[in-house]
Amino acid sequence: MAQEKKGPVAQLREQLDEKSKSCNVLQQEYLRALADFENIRKRFERDIEVSRRLTLEALVMDLLPVLDNFDRAIQATGTGTTVEGLQKGMELIDRQLHDALNKHGVEEYSCLGTQFDPRKAEAISFVHTDEHKPGTVVSELSRGYVCGERVLRPARVVVAKAP
């Protein structure tokens, strides 16, 4: 069978049809990829929320025994408990609370006696003294807390100044 000779318009029309089909295929692939990306983004957001909730629940579960011990200590104050016994109980509760925080990566730090660092401490006051080198932390009103490299709460300190 002899092949029909196509004119330039017919050839261009065939090329246009091929390119249109190719464009439609690519457009469909693009839309599928876009939908996949959106589904992955939504799943990622759900996973982050679940992870955040589970982390919070784990922290709360570690703190609940501390609360139970505080309740016991409060109840014991009315039963003739000695001051020494109450103090020992409070120290145990304090240690238990710090252990629970440490378990979750929260650590306490002190700046006392070190050079003042505004990234780790908040200067509440200054004191003029020649006993300490200027810029040295001379007292601490509250300790600081870090979680990993991030300062959760800076230490609240008093800093020495030259007289």
C-alpha positions in Angstrom: 0.0 0.0 0.0 1.4 3.3 -0.9 1.9 5.8 1.8 0.0 9.0 1.4 2.1 12.1 1.2 1.2 14.5 3.9 1.3 18.2 3.5 3.0 20.6 5.9 -0.3 21.5 7.5 -1.2 17.9 8.2 2.3 17.2 9.6 2.1 20.3 11.9 -1.4 19.2 13.0 0.0 15.7 13.9 2.9 17.3 15.8 0.4 19.6 17.6 -1.8 16.6 18.6 1.3 14.7 19.9 2.4 17.7 21.9 -1.1 18.2 23.3 -1.3 14.6 24.4 2.2 14.9 26.0 1.1 18.1 27.7 -2.0 16.5 29.1 -0.1 13.6 30.4 2.4 15.9 32.1 -0.4 18.0 33.5 -2.0 14.9 35.0 1.3 13.8 36.5 1.8 17.3 38.0 -1.7 17.3 39.6 -1.1 13.8 41.1 2.3 15.0 42.5 0.7 18.1 43.9 -2.1 16.1 45.6 0.6 13.7 47.0 2.6 16.6 48.3 -0.6 18.0 50.0 -1.3 14.6 51.6 2.2 14.3 52.9 2.1 17.8 54.3 -1.2 17.1 56.1 0.2 13.7 57.4 3.4 15.5 58.6 1.3 18.1 60.5 -0.8 15.3 62.1 2.4 13.5 63.1 3.8 16.6 64.7 0.7 17.2 66.7 0.5 13.6 67.8 4.2 13.7 68.8 3.7 17.0 70.7 0.7 15.5 72.6 2.6 12.3 73.5 5.6 14.3 74.7 3.3 16.5 76.9 1.5 13.4 78.2 4.8 11.8 79.1 5.9 14.9 81.0 2.6 15.1 82.9 2.8 11.4 83.7 6.2 11.9 85.2 5.0 15.0 87.2 1.9 13.3 88.7 3.8 11.4 91.3 5.4 14.6 92.4 1.9 16.2 92.8 0.8 13.1 94.8 3.8 13.5 97.1 2.9 17.2 97.6 -0.6 16.2 98.6 0.8 13.7 101.1 3.1 16.4 102.5 0.2 18.8 102.9 -1.9 16.1 104.6 1.0 15.2 106.9 1.3 18.8 108.2 -1.9 18.4 110.2 -0.9 15.1 111.9 1.9 16.4 114.2 4.7 15.7 111.7 8.1 17.1 112.9 9.8 20.0 111.1 12.7 17.7 110.3 10.4 15.1 108.8 8.6 17.7 106.7 11.9 19.2 105.5 13.1 15.7 104.5 9.9 15.1 102.6 10.1 18.4 100.8 13.7 17.6 99.8 12.7 14.3 98.4 9.9 15.9 96.4 12.3 18.5 95.1 14.7 15.8 94.0 11.8 13.9 92.4 10.7 17.0 90.5 14.2 17.7 89.2 14.6 14.1 88.2 11.4 14.2 86.2 12.5 17.4 84.4 16.0 15.9 83.7 14.3 12.9 82.2 12.8 15.2 79.6 16.0 17.1 78.9 15.4 20.1 81.2 18.4 21.0 83.3 19.0 23.6 86.0 22.2 25.8 85.9 23.7 28.4 88.1 25.7 31.5 87.1 26.9 32.3 90.6 30.6 33.4 90.6 30.8 33.5 86.8 31.1 36.4 84.3 27.7 37.8 83.5 26.4 36.4 80.2 23.1 38.0 78.9 22.3 34.9 76.9 22.1 32.8 80.1 21.2 35.3 82.8 19.0 38.3 83.4 20.5 41.1 85.5 17.9 42.1 88.1 20.2 44.4 90.0 23.7 45.7 90.2 25.8 46.1 93.3 28.8 48.4 93.6 31.6 46.4 95.2 35.4 46.0 95.1 35.2 42.5 96.5 34.3 41.1 93.1 35.6 41.8 89.6 33.1 44.0 87.6 30.6 41.9 85.6 30.8 39.0 88.0 27.5 37.4 89.2 27.5 37.9 93.0 24.1 36.5 93.9 21.4 34.5 92.2 17.7 35.1 92.9 16.6 32.1 90.8 18.5 29.6 88.8 18.2 29.2 85.0 16.9 26.2 83.1 17.9 24.9 79.7 16.6 22.2 77.4 19.4 21.0 75.2 21.0 24.2 73.9 18.0 26.4 74.4 17.6 28.6 77.5 14.0 28.1 78.8 14.4 30.6 81.6 17.5 32.7 82.2 19.0 32.9 85.7 17.9 36.0 87.6 21.1 37.5 89.0 22.8 40.4 90.8 25.9 41.6 89.0 29.0 43.4 90.5 29.9 46.9 89.3 33.0 48.9 90.1 32.5 51.3 93.1 
